Amino acid sequence: MPINLYRRRIAATVIQLAKDDPYLVKEVIARLRESGEIAVDDLVYLDRIADRWIRIAEDNGKAASAHPRQACG
């Protein structure tokens, strides 16, 4: 498989994950930033996608506090 196709598939998978579980994506990005594994400005685009899907979920009547990760702390 050519490397460009592989990278596109990985990117598409990560973006889909941000749509499916935006809370998990935001949590992982925050941990990576805290640990210094990524720079503060890395993954900003993915962070914005997660924020967008959180807002969409809230607008659709799914309160953010009802998410299991939010309830656990």
PyMOL commands that set and color helices and strands:
alter all, ss='L'
color gray80, all
select helices_A, chain A and resi 3-20+22-35+44-59+64-66+68-72
alter helices_A, ss='H'
color red, helices_A
deselect
rebuild
show_as cartoon
